[in-house]
Amino acid sequence: MHLKLGKHSLDLSRPRVMGVLNRTPDSFSDGGHYADFDAALRRAEEMLQQGADILDVGGESTRPGAQAVGLQEELDRIIPLIERMSGLGVPVSADTSKPEVMHEAVKAGANMINDVYALRRPGALEAAARSGAGLCLMHMQGEPRSMQKDPKYQDVTVEVKAFLKERATAAEKAGIARDAIVIDPGFGFGKNLEHNLTLLRRLPELAALGYPLLAGLSRKSMIGALLGGKPVEQRLEGSVAAAVIAVLHGAHIVRVHDVAATIDALKVTSAVRG
């Protein structure tokens, strides 16, 4: 299986690692760490040296309870950085839901759009289709400000699978190539701990849709809960374990903060799988 991301083609015969880079003051893990442009660029280069296959840059936090960011502020945070990152030799992903940001990000050199709303915002589907970029469609129940208040499902896996199939079909009908689409179950986005664990156990059902599958579990609250309430900065080992489990259950890409440790673990995983 190959994933088409603009001018890049990613061979998914082995698991791939997407490195997270947030230029936000309030992201749950690295908020405020890379607000400075030079610090953000150094971090991008560091993740690339550690072996990241994709670099995902965001300018608006989507953590539970996060407040919305204005269009110009989001553009100012990520567009200059994407322009510099686009010369690093790996696909650059823009983590955004705004169609205007999608357009400008791809114009600046982004090869992928990573949208937590799965192109449900007005104009987003059209903007993504015009861009020629790859696309990640994520499931989220509700929206970031309220999604964790009391999420409910009859069967979380069945409902997430149906949603992702519907959004991927809509994207294809809009003209986005099937081999440019990735799906993401959205761990922690409108889901409690049991929902997240169920999705992780049943990832093969989502992989059966036939699209590359991305799992973003790194440092999330579910990891903290499973580790007895450990804070974000103490969730490395749990996050790496979750990434390995996701890959063994069918994920093709894992979105992580700790690139080097995850890549080492996945090298061992891949060797054992043959």
N, C-alpha and C positions, 0 to 999 in steps of 0.2 A: 504494500500500500504506500502511495506517495501523496503528500499534501502540497498543493500548489499555493504558494504565498507570494503573489506578485511575480517578481523576477526569480524568486527562489523556489526550489522543489526540495521538499524534505522527505527523505526515505524513512518510513515508519516501521521498518523491519526490526528496529531496536527502539527501546523507549527513549523519548526526548525530554529535555529539561528546559522549561521556560523560567527565566529569572525575573523576579518581581522588582520593580523600581518605581516607588511612589514619590512624586514631588508634591506632597500634601503635608499640612501641619497636623492632620488628625487621623491618618490611617492607623489601624489597630496595632500594627507591628513596627513599621519603620517611619511612622508619621513624624515629620520635622527633621529627620536625619539627613535628607537630601534636598532640602529647600534651596540650598546654595547650588548654583549651576555647576561649578567646578566639582563639588563633592558628588553630585549626581552623575556627572560624566565619568569621574574616577570609579564610581561604583559600577557603572555599566561596563567599563573596561575590565574591572576586576572579575565580574561575573563571566565575561567573555573568556578571560584567561583561565578561569576555573572550568570552562567547558560548556557553558550555557549554549543551547541550540537556538533559542529565541529570547529576545529581551522585550519585556512587557512594561511599558511606561504609562503611568496614570497621573491625572491631575485633579481628580475628584474622589474623595474617599467614599467607599460603599460599605463601610463597616456598619453594624447595627446602630441605629440612632444618628447616623451621619447627616449633616446638613448639606443642602444643595450648594453648588458652586456656580457662579455666573459664567456666562460664555467666555467673555474676554479673559477672565482670570484663568480659566482652564486652558485656553489657548496660550496665554503667556507662560504658563507653567510647563507645557509639554512641547510646543512646536519648535522652539529653538533647540531643545535637547534632541528631539527626533531628527532634526536636520544634521546634527553632529553624529548621532548614533547610526544614522543610515550609511555611514562610510566605514563601519566596523566589520562588515562582511557577513553578518548573520541577519536573519529576518527580525524586523522591529515591529512590535505589536502596539497599537494604541488602545488603551483601556478606556473606552468612552461610550456614552450612549447618545451624545448630541450629534445630529447629522452634520452640523457646521464644522464640528471638531473632526469628525470622520473625514470630511472633504479636505480640510487643511492638513490633517495628519498625513494622509496618503500623498498629498501634494508635496509635503516636506520630506517624504521618503519612507513612511510606514508601509509595511507589506501585509499587515493584518489588522483587522478591527476586532476587538474583544469587548463584546457588549453584554452587560449583565441583564439588560432588558430584552435581549434577543430580538432587536430591531422592532420593538413594539411602539416606540415613540414616533410621533408624526414625522414623516420624511426620512426616517432612518433606513428603512428598507430600500428606498430609492437611492439614497446616498451611497449605501454599501454596494448596491448593484452597479452604480456608475463608476465606482472607485477602481474596480479590477483587483482589489486586494482580497486576501484570504479572510475568513470570517470565523469567529467563535461565538456560538449561540449558547447562552446560559439560562438555566431555569432559576427563577426567583418567585416565591410566593409573596405578593405584596410589594413593598418598596423599602429602601434601606431605613428610613426613619421609623418604620413600624413593623418590619417583617418578623422580628423575633418576639413580639408580644404574646402571641398564642397561636402558633402555626398548627394547622390541622389537616389531616389527609385520611381518606378511607384506605388507600394503599399507596404509599408514597412512591414506590418504584413504578407502578403502573401509571400513575398520574404524571410523574416527571417524564417518563418515556413517551407518553402520548403528546405532551407539550413539545418536547424536543423534536419529535417526528413532524408535528404540525408546523413548527417554525422552520425547520430545515426544508420542508416541502414548499413553504411560502418563499423562502430564499431562492430555491431552484426555479420556481415559477417566475420570479422577478429577474432571472437571468444569471444568477450566481452559479458557477459550475459546482457540481457535486463534489469534485475532488479539491475544492477550495473551502469546504465547510467542516468545522469541528464542532462537536457538541460537548456541553459541560453540565453535569447534574446540579451544580451550584451548592456544594456543601456549605452549610451555615447560612444560606440565604433563604430565610423563611422556613427553617427546619430545626427541630430540637435534637438532642443527642441521639435518641432512638431512631429518629428519621435518618440522621446522618449515618449511623451504623448500619441500618437496613440498606440504604443505598450503596454503601461500600461493599457489603456482603453480596448484593445483587447486581453489581456492576456488569457482569456478563450479559444480563438482559438488556442493558442500554447499549453495550457494544454490539449486540445482535442487530441493531438498526443499520449497521454497515458504514457509519461515519466514524472518522477518527474521534477518539474519546479523550477529553482533557479532565484531569482531576486536580482541584485546588484545595488541599487540606492543610497546607503548611501553617504551623503556629496558631491555628484557629482555636476557638473556645472549646470545641469538642475535644481537642488534644489536651488542653488544660484540664478539662473536667475528668478525662480518663486518667490523668496523672495526679489526681488529688488536689486540683486547684493551682497547679504551678503557673507562674506568670509567663507572659509571652517569651521573655528572654531565656526561659528554662525548658522550652518545648522542642529542642533540636531532635533528640533521640526519638521522641514520639512522632514527630513530623516525618522523619526519615522512614520509620516503620510504616506509617500510613501510606507514604509514597510507594514503598515496595509492595504493600498489599494491593494498592490500586493497580499497579502494573501487572501483578500476578492475576488480577481479576479482569484485565482487559483494557486498562488505560494505555493510551499511546503517548500521551504527554502529561507531565506533572508540572504544575505551576508552584514554584518554591522560592523561599527567601534564602535558604542555605544550599547554594548550588554545589559546592565542592563535596560536602558530605553526602548529598543525595546522589550525585554522580558515582561516587565510590560504591555506595550501596547498590545502585542499579547495575554497575559493572559485574558485581558478584551475582546478582539476580539473573542477569542475562547469560552469564557463563553456565550457571546451573540449568537454566531452561534450554540451553543449547541453541 
